[in-house]
Amino acid sequence: MMELESYICRETCAYCAYEISLEEDSLKRALLSIKWWKLFTPDQCSGINKFVANFSIPLLSFKVISSNNPYKMNLKLVSADFLQKFLALIILAAIAKIRSRGSLSWVITGLSLSTLPNTLILGLPLIEAMYGKEASTLLAQIVVLQSLIWYNLLLVLFEINATEESINATSSSEVTVESPQRAEAMNVDEKDEGIKELRKRNIKIIISTVGKKLIRNPNTYATFVGIIWACIHFRWSVKLPKIIENSVTLLSDGGLGMAMFSLGLFMASQPRVIACGTRKAVLAMAMKFLVGPLLMSVPSLALGLRGTLLKVAIVQAALPQGIVPFVFAKEYNLHPAILSTGYSMFSLFSNCYQLKNKKNFRNCLFYL
């Protein structure tokens, strides 16, 4: 019996290493394509990222959500995960409100760093190797919640931030055109009234713009169609036609590799590994590996998670930076260097840690 368990553990760990190595190969090929072979222009890299954001990621989200049984969710685990992210959002919003340099853009980046780990590429095979098949099923429920709620919320925040920046730029240009004599002639009440009217108009513009863009976003449809189909499939055992199922599987499996490839293209276009600077890189690492697990442990212990359930919750929160938030950050050009640095530093450290295996020395130098 012990020999069988040992064999299963070895095979699972081998599978885990194989899955991770495939995604790292995609990253390395992208780095080579830019740094050495000069195969892609900046416009082409932007096009690849847009394809990943609007095509590969939605299909991947659909596959993950539709494969999970919504009638057998672990309520304690998904509640702890929800509370972790909600708590992080409240804290980050409060800090942004207090600090003079705080803004919605930093709330978005902080939320991505602290609560959206790499559950698909690293999490599922790693958790399965550590705690077994049942643990990976539990982690898949967190992935579903991320795809269904938090990635869509992230898109909403990105759209609000982009719309606000556009409105502020337009308002600033209108103010500069306005004559100084008219501004001096306006009394305090008129100025206050004008500010209130401007805010009301801006809110209406934001709601309208965000709503239209979300309606056109494929990821919005993929998540909700995925949960609807999961309810149908697990309730009445209805299956997709084989040709559709195979097509979705083929394209969604390629989504992870394409996302890693897009990350590699961005990393290669930066002048150094720590693209965002040492100070921001240290802060990002602290948010990822300290703040995230700490925020996860509070609701987990409060809700009574114990044993393997607690371990899965804490370990997944300490996983490296997720790829999907980077794809969104690159698409909206909002601190992509910070998110890419988190993953590049993890790849560098993981390869250097394994220097006892001599062939990994080349991998370590590769990122430098």
N, C-alpha and C positions, 0 to 999 in steps of 0.2 A: 504493500500500500504506500509506504514511504517513497519507494522507487518511482511509483506511478505519479505521485504528487510532485516529486522532484522533476520528472520528465515534463509534466504539464507546465510547471513553472519555467523551465528552461525554454520550452517552445513558445510560451507566451511572451517572455522577455525578448526572445529572438524576433518575434513578430513586432513587438514594440519598437525595437531598434531598427527593424526594416522599414516600418512606416515613417519613423522620424528621419532616417537616412534618405528616403525618397524625397521628402519635402526639402531637406537641406541641399540635395542635389539640384533641385529647381532653383534654389536661392543662389547656389554657386554658378550655375549656368548663366543666370541673369547677370551676375557680377562680371563674368568673363565676357559676355556679349557686349557690355558697355566699356569696360576698362581696357580689354585687350583687343577684341575683335571689332569694336565700333560699329555694331550691326544696326543700332536703333538711334533715331534722332529724338530729341525731347518731345516733339509732337507725337511721334509713334509710341513713346513710353506712356504719354498721357492717354492715348487711344487704348492701349492695353489695359491700363487701370480702369478706364471707363467701361470696357468690356467686362472686366472682373466684377465691378460694382453693380452693373445693370443686368448681367446675364448669369455669370457663374455663381455668384453669392446667392441670388434668389433661388436658383435651382438647388443649391446645397441646403439652403434653409428649408425648402419644401421637403427634401428627402429626409432630413433629420426630424422635422416636426411630424410628418406623416408616418414615420416609422415608430414613433413612440405611442404607447397605449395611454390615452388620456384618462381612462377609467381606473388605472392602477398607479396613479401618481403618489409619491410619498409626501404627504402634506407638510410634515415637519421640515423636511429638507428644502422643499421649494419655498416654504414660508421664510426659513432662515436666509435663503439666498435673496429673496425679495427684500427682506428687512435690511440686509447688508447693503444692497444697492440704494435703497431708499434713504438709509442713514447717511451713506456717503454723499448722496445728492444734497441732503439738507445741510450737512456740515460744509460742503464745498460752496453752496450758495450763500451760507452765512459768512464764510471767510471772504468771498468775493464782495459781499455787501459792506463788510467792515473795512477791508483794505482799499486804499485809494486807487491802486492799480489793478484791482480785481475786475473781472469781466466775465461774461458768459462763455467766452472762448476758453478760459482757463477752467471753468466748471466742467465743460465738455471733455477737455483733455484729462483733467483729474479723475473724472468718472471712468474714462476709458482705461487709465493706468491702474486704478485701484480696484476695479470691480469686474473687468471684462478680460479674463485670462484666455490662454490658448487651449481651450478645452477640446477642440476638434482634432488638431494635429498632434498635440502632446498629451492632452488630458486623458482621452479615452483609452489609448493603448497603455499609457503609464499606470492609470488607476486599475485597469484590468490585470496588468502584470503584478501589481502590489497586493490587491485585495480580491481578485477574482472577477468572474463574469457578472455576478450580481451587482458588484460595485460599479462596473462600467454602465450598467443599466440605470443605476441611480444617477450617475453623472450625466447620462443622456437627457434626463429630465431637466437638469439645470441648463443644458444646451438649448432645449426646447423653450424654456422660459426666457433665456437670453434672446433667442431669435424672435420669439413672439412679442415680447414686451420691450426689452431694453435696446435692441438694435433699432426698432421702430422709434422709440423715444429719442435715441441718439440722432436718428435722421431728422426728427422734428426740431431738436435743439440746433443741429447744424443749419437747417433751413431758416430758423428764427435768427440765428447769429448772422447768416449771410444777408438776410433781408434787412436786419437792423443796420448793418454796415452800409448797405446800399442806400437806405433812407437817410442815414446820418450824413453820408457824402453829398446827397442831393440837397439836404437841408442846409448844409454848410455853404454850398454854392449859392443857394437862394439868399442866405443872409448877407453874403459879401456883395451881391448885386444891389441889395436894398440900400437906399440912400441914407447917409448918417443923419441928415436933417429930420427925416421922418422918424428915425429911431429915437432921437432926442425929444421929439414932440409927443411921443406916446407916454402916457402916464403909467403908473405902476399897475393899476387895475387892468388897463388895456394889454399890457405885457403879459400879465398872469393869464388873462383870457386867451391871448394868442398862444401861449404855451400849452394850455389845456386843450385847445382845438387841435394843435399840432400833434399832441400825444394821442388824442382820439383817432385822428386820421392815420397816424403811424400804426396804431394797433389794428385798425381795419385792414390796412395794407398788408401787415404781417400775417394776419389770419387768412386773408384771401390768397396771398402768395404761397404760404406754407401748405394750405389745403390743396391748391392746384398741383403743386409739385409732388405732394404725397400721393395724390390720385394717379399721377403719371409714373410713379416710382414702381418698378417691378417687384421690389422686395416687399412692399406693402401687400400686394396681391399674393405673393408666394407664401407668406406666413399665415395669412387667414385661410387661403385655399388648403394649405397643409393641415391646419387644425380641423377644418371641416372634413377633409378626406379621412383623417385619422379617426374621427368620431364615427364616420360611416364604416370604414374598414373594420375597426375593432368591435363595432356594435353588431354588424350583420355579415362580417367575413367577406365583404365584397373586395375583389382585387382589381387593380388596374390592368388593362390589356397589356400583354407581354411586350409588345413593341414600344408602348409608352413607358412602361416600367424600366426597360433596358436603356431607352434613350435618356431618361432622367438620371439613371444610375451612372451612365457613361459620362454625361456632361457635368453632373454634380461632383463625381470623383475627380474630374479634371479641375474643378473649381479651387480646391486646396492648392494644387500645384501652381495654377495660374496666379493665385493670390500671393504665394511665396515668390513666384517669378517677378510679379509687380513690385514686391518689397525689395527684391534683389536689384531691380533696375533703379529704384530710387536710391538705395544705399550706394550703388556704384556711381551715381551722379554727384554724390557729395564729396567734398575734398578730403574728408577724414572719417574714421570710424565713428568717433563721438561727434556727430554732425551738429548737435544742439549745444555743445560746450560742456565742460566738465561739471559746472555747478548744477545745470539743469539735468544732466545725466544722473548725478548722485541723488537729486531730488526725485527723479523718475523711478530710480531703483528702490528708494525708500518707500515711495507710494505703492509700488508693485509688490515688494516682498515683505514689507512690515505693516503698512497701513491696511492693505487689503485683507491679509489673514486675521489681523486684529479685529477689524470690523466684522469679519465673518464669525469669529469665535464668540462675540458678545451675544448675538441673537441665537446662535446654535446652542450655547449653554443655557440660555434663558428658556428655550423651547424644549429642553430636555434631550438633546441629541447625545447619544453615547455610543461607544464602541466603534465599529466600522463606519457607521453613519457619520459620526463626528469627524473621524479621520478623513473621509472622503470630502467633507465640507471644507476642512481646513487646508488639505493638500491642494485641492483644485483652486482655492483662492490664492495660493502661493505659486501657481504656475506662471510661466513667462507671459509676456504681452501677447494679446490676441492679434490675429492677422486681419480680421474683419474691421475692427476699429481703425487700423492703419489705412485700409483701403478707403474707408469713408473720409478719414482725415486728409488723405492725398487728393481725393475727389474734390473736397471743399477747400483745399490748401490751408488747413488749420493745424499748425504744429506737427506736420508729418515727421519732421526730423526727430522730435522727442520720442515719438512712438517707434520709429525705426531703430533708434539708438537702443531702446530697451531690448529688442530682439537680437540686434547685432552683438550687444554685450553678452547676452546669454549664450549665443552661439560660440563666441570667442572663449568664454570661461569654460563652457562644457567641453570644448575640444582641448583646451590647455590642461584641464583637469585630468584628461585621459592620456597624458603624455607618456605614461608608462607603456602604452601601446605606440611604438615608434612611428607608425604611419600617420598618427594624429598630429605629429609635429608639423607636417606640411599643411594640414587643415587649419591649425592654429595660426600659422604665418599667413595663410590665404586671406584671412579677414583683416590683417594688418596691411 
